[in-house]
Amino acid sequence: MPELPEMETYQVFLSHNVLNKPITDVEINREKSINKPVSEFILHVKGKTVIQVRRRAKHLIFELSSGQSLLLHLMLGGWMFLGNEENAPDRTKQVILSFGDLKLYFIGLRLGYLHLLTSDELDKELADLGPEPFEMKLDDFEERMNKKKGALKPILVNQKFMAGIGNCYSDEICFEARLNPFEKASNLNEEQTKSLFSAIKPVLTKAIEAGGYMDNPMYEGDKKTGGFNDNMLVYEREGKNCFRCGTKIERVESSSTKSFFCPNCQKSC
């Protein structure tokens, strides 16, 4: 599932390519991917321009010239491709927004969605999200952690605690902080809590700069997207040697969630 770095990569790319261009056509191939009747959705989107693309947590928000917004959550398996009929991936496109000959394809939206919302509806939809990692301060993080007693990974991926982090980057953050992802938050001392906080921004920054870990291209000739796969330290590296100590990386599944960590570098407290 796309996390903060992947959605940030989309945000930057689309901000350079679709802003202030009229949406000349809208094609809906899966009604469940949107929240309005098809005719109503098209009526309120076609002919409008995207005046801003911004990210909130794992969502993208396309602000339209009408004052309404399109809220995108790709969920598991969703991705986007910007191109044309000649170079588009041979995949089912649930929604297509056309900007003249340029088309933005929404692919794999079986669980994801593209919802048309008013400003008030958008605020309500996003109201429960926690702070953005790049905006959170240490004292706020410590205060939030002091209220938690459970394991670190479920806390880090809880969007009400902090928005945008999922399975991949929670594992990478715990490795950077030398903390076991199953360690209880209540067991951390002050220095370990600071270490965990200090690992968040560098890991996410590195992932954004590398193009994230999802390897579906955003456009024809895209060589950057998915570049973080070559920089993973623990995620999806089960059985491979730890880059710090050489110990085999382990994989553990709990509540249908997989976690990767080094049993030597990330010992329990």
C-alpha positions as CSV (number, residue, x, y, z in Angstrom):
1,M,0.0,0.0,0.0
2,P,1.4,3.5,-0.8
3,E,2.6,5.3,2.2
4,L,3.7,8.9,2.8
5,P,6.8,8.8,0.6
6,E,4.9,7.3,-2.4
7,M,2.0,9.8,-2.1
8,E,4.5,12.7,-1.7
9,T,6.2,11.5,-4.9
10,Y,2.9,11.5,-6.7
11,Q,2.0,15.0,-5.3
12,V,5.2,16.6,-6.5
13,F,5.0,14.9,-9.9
14,L,1.3,15.8,-10.5
15,S,1.8,19.4,-9.2
16,H,4.3,19.9,-12.1
17,N,2.1,18.3,-14.8
18,V,-1.7,18.8,-14.3
19,L,-2.1,22.1,-12.4
20,N,-4.3,24.7,-14.1
21,K,-5.2,22.4,-17.0
22,P,-8.9,21.9,-17.7
23,I,-10.3,18.4,-17.2
24,T,-11.6,17.8,-20.7
25,D,-13.1,14.4,-20.1
26,V,-14.0,12.0,-17.3
27,E,-14.3,8.2,-17.7
28,I,-15.7,6.0,-14.9
29,N,-15.3,2.3,-15.4
30,R,-16.1,1.2,-11.9
31,E,-18.9,3.0,-10.1
32,K,-17.8,1.7,-6.7
33,S,-14.5,3.7,-7.0
34,I,-16.5,7.0,-6.7
35,N,-19.0,8.3,-4.2
36,K,-21.6,9.9,-6.6
37,P,-23.7,8.7,-9.4
38,V,-21.6,8.6,-12.5
39,S,-23.5,11.4,-14.3
40,E,-23.3,13.7,-11.2
41,F,-19.6,13.0,-10.7
42,I,-18.8,13.8,-14.3
43,L,-21.0,17.0,-14.2
44,H,-19.1,18.4,-11.3
45,V,-15.6,17.4,-12.5
46,K,-15.5,17.8,-16.2
47,G,-14.5,21.3,-17.3
48,K,-12.9,22.2,-14.0
49,T,-9.2,22.7,-13.4
50,V,-7.0,21.3,-10.7
51,I,-5.7,24.4,-8.8
52,Q,-3.7,22.4,-6.3
53,V,-2.5,18.9,-5.5
54,R,-1.7,18.3,-1.8
55,R,-1.1,15.3,0.4
56,R,-2.6,14.5,3.8
57,A,-1.4,11.2,5.3
58,K,-1.8,8.5,2.6
59,H,-4.3,10.6,0.7
60,L,-4.0,13.0,-2.2
61,I,-6.3,15.9,-2.5
62,F,-7.0,17.4,-5.9
63,E,-8.5,20.9,-5.3
64,L,-10.8,21.9,-8.1
65,S,-11.6,25.4,-9.4
66,S,-15.2,24.8,-8.3
67,G,-14.2,24.8,-4.7
68,Q,-14.8,21.0,-4.4
69,S,-12.0,18.5,-4.1
70,L,-11.2,15.0,-5.2
71,L,-10.0,12.8,-2.3
72,L,-7.8,9.9,-3.4
73,H,-6.9,6.9,-1.3
74,L,-5.1,4.2,-3.4
75,M,-5.3,1.5,-0.7
76,L,-3.8,-1.9,-1.5
77,G,-2.8,-2.3,-5.1
78,G,-3.8,1.2,-6.3
79,W,-1.5,3.4,-8.5
80,M,-1.6,6.2,-11.1
81,F,-0.1,6.6,-14.5
82,L,0.1,9.9,-16.5
83,G,0.3,9.4,-20.2
84,N,-1.9,8.7,-23.3
85,E,-3.6,6.0,-25.1
86,E,-0.4,4.9,-26.8
87,N,1.7,4.4,-23.7
88,A,-0.8,3.6,-21.0
89,P,-0.3,0.3,-19.1
90,D,-2.4,-2.6,-20.3
91,R,-4.4,-2.7,-17.1
92,T,-8.0,-2.0,-16.2
93,K,-8.4,1.7,-15.4
94,Q,-11.2,2.4,-12.9
95,V,-11.2,6.1,-13.5
96,I,-9.6,8.3,-16.2
97,L,-9.2,12.1,-16.1
98,S,-8.3,13.7,-19.4
99,F,-6.3,16.9,-19.7
100,G,-6.6,17.2,-23.5
101,D,-4.4,14.4,-24.9
102,L,-2.8,13.9,-21.5
103,K,-4.6,11.3,-19.3
104,L,-4.3,10.5,-15.7
105,Y,-5.2,6.8,-15.2
106,F,-6.3,5.5,-11.8
107,I,-5.5,1.8,-11.7
108,G,-6.1,-0.9,-9.2
109,L,-8.9,0.9,-7.3
110,R,-10.6,-2.2,-6.1
111,L,-10.2,-1.1,-2.5
112,G,-9.2,2.5,-3.1
113,Y,-11.4,5.4,-4.1
114,L,-11.7,8.8,-5.7
115,H,-14.4,10.8,-3.9
116,L,-15.8,14.2,-4.8
117,L,-16.2,16.2,-1.6
118,T,-17.1,19.7,-0.5
119,S,-14.7,21.6,1.7
120,D,-16.8,20.7,4.8
121,E,-17.0,17.0,3.8
122,L,-13.3,16.9,3.2
123,D,-12.5,18.4,6.6
124,K,-14.8,15.8,8.2
125,E,-13.3,12.9,6.3
126,L,-9.8,13.8,7.5
127,A,-10.6,15.0,11.0
128,D,-9.4,11.9,12.8
129,L,-5.9,11.9,11.3
130,G,-3.0,12.5,13.5
131,P,-0.2,15.0,12.9
132,E,2.1,14.8,9.9
133,P,5.5,13.3,10.7
134,F,7.4,16.2,9.3
135,E,5.3,18.6,11.4
136,M,5.4,16.7,14.7
137,K,7.7,18.1,17.5
138,L,9.5,15.9,20.0
139,D,7.5,17.0,23.0
140,D,4.2,16.2,21.2
141,F,5.6,12.8,20.2
142,E,6.8,12.0,23.7
143,E,3.4,13.1,25.1
144,R,1.6,10.8,22.7
145,M,3.9,7.9,23.3
146,N,3.5,8.2,27.1
147,K,-0.2,7.5,26.7
148,K,0.6,4.2,24.8
149,K,1.3,0.8,26.2
150,G,1.1,-1.5,23.2
151,A,3.8,-2.5,20.7
152,L,5.7,0.1,18.6
153,K,4.6,-1.1,15.2
154,P,0.9,-0.9,15.7
155,I,1.4,2.6,17.2
156,L,3.5,3.8,14.3
157,V,1.0,2.6,11.7
158,N,-2.0,4.0,13.6
159,Q,-3.2,7.0,11.5
160,K,-4.7,8.7,14.5
161,F,-1.4,8.6,16.3
162,M,0.6,9.9,13.3
163,A,-0.4,10.1,9.7
164,G,1.2,8.5,6.7
165,I,3.3,5.6,8.0
166,G,2.5,2.0,7.2
167,N,4.0,-1.4,7.3
168,C,7.1,-0.7,5.3
169,Y,8.4,2.5,6.9
170,S,7.5,1.5,10.4
171,D,9.9,-1.4,10.1
172,E,12.6,0.8,8.6
173,I,12.1,3.4,11.4
174,C,12.3,0.8,14.1
175,F,15.5,-0.6,12.6
176,E,17.1,2.9,12.3
177,A,16.2,3.4,16.0
178,R,17.6,-0.1,17.0
179,L,14.2,-1.0,18.6
180,N,12.2,-4.2,18.2
181,P,8.9,-3.4,16.4
182,F,7.1,-5.6,19.0
183,E,8.6,-3.8,22.0
184,K,6.0,-2.2,24.3
185,A,5.9,1.6,24.2
186,S,5.6,1.5,28.0
187,N,9.0,-0.2,28.2
188,L,10.9,2.6,26.4
189,N,13.1,5.0,28.4
190,E,13.4,8.6,27.5
191,E,16.5,8.1,25.3
192,Q,14.9,5.3,23.3
193,T,11.8,7.4,22.7
194,K,14.0,10.2,21.4
195,S,15.8,7.7,19.2
196,L,12.6,6.5,17.7
197,F,11.4,10.1,17.0
198,S,14.8,10.9,15.5
199,A,14.6,8.0,13.1
200,I,11.3,9.0,11.5
201,K,12.2,12.0,9.4
202,P,15.5,10.7,8.0
203,V,13.9,7.4,6.9
204,L,11.0,9.2,5.2
205,T,13.2,11.8,3.6
206,K,15.5,9.2,2.2
207,A,12.5,7.2,0.9
208,I,11.0,10.3,-0.8
209,E,14.4,11.2,-2.4
210,A,14.7,7.7,-3.7
211,G,11.2,7.5,-5.2
212,G,9.5,5.3,-2.6
213,Y,9.2,1.6,-2.7
214,M,6.3,1.0,-5.1
215,D,7.7,0.1,-8.5
216,N,4.7,0.9,-10.8
217,P,5.9,3.7,-13.1
218,M,4.2,7.0,-13.0
219,Y,4.9,7.8,-16.6
220,E,6.6,6.4,-19.7
221,G,10.4,6.1,-19.1
222,D,10.1,6.6,-15.3
223,K,13.4,5.4,-13.8
224,K,13.0,6.9,-10.3
225,T,9.8,5.4,-8.9
226,G,10.5,2.4,-6.7
227,G,14.1,3.3,-6.2
228,F,13.8,2.9,-2.4
229,N,13.6,-0.9,-3.0
230,D,17.4,-0.8,-3.4
231,N,17.7,1.0,-0.1
232,M,15.6,-1.2,2.2
233,L,17.4,-2.2,5.4
234,V,14.9,-4.7,6.7
235,Y,11.6,-4.6,4.9
236,E,11.1,-7.6,2.6
237,R,14.7,-8.8,3.4
238,E,13.7,-12.0,5.2
239,G,16.7,-14.3,5.4
240,K,19.2,-11.8,4.1
241,N,22.1,-10.5,6.2
242,C,21.6,-7.4,8.3
243,F,23.7,-4.5,6.9
244,R,24.9,-3.6,10.5
245,C,25.7,-7.0,12.1
246,G,25.3,-9.7,9.5
247,T,22.5,-11.5,11.4
248,K,19.7,-12.9,9.2
249,I,16.7,-10.6,9.0
250,E,13.5,-12.3,10.4
251,R,9.9,-12.0,9.4
252,V,7.0,-12.3,11.8
253,E,3.3,-12.1,11.1
254,S,0.9,-10.8,13.7
255,S,-2.8,-10.0,13.0
256,S,-2.2,-10.5,9.3
257,T,0.6,-7.8,9.4
258,K,4.1,-8.8,8.4
259,S,7.1,-7.2,10.2
260,F,10.8,-7.5,9.4
261,F,13.6,-6.8,11.8
262,C,17.1,-7.9,12.9
263,P,16.9,-10.0,16.1
264,N,20.4,-8.9,17.1
265,C,20.3,-5.2,16.4
266,Q,16.8,-4.8,17.6
267,K,16.7,-6.7,20.8
268,S,13.9,-6.2,23.3
269,C,14.4,-3.9,26.2
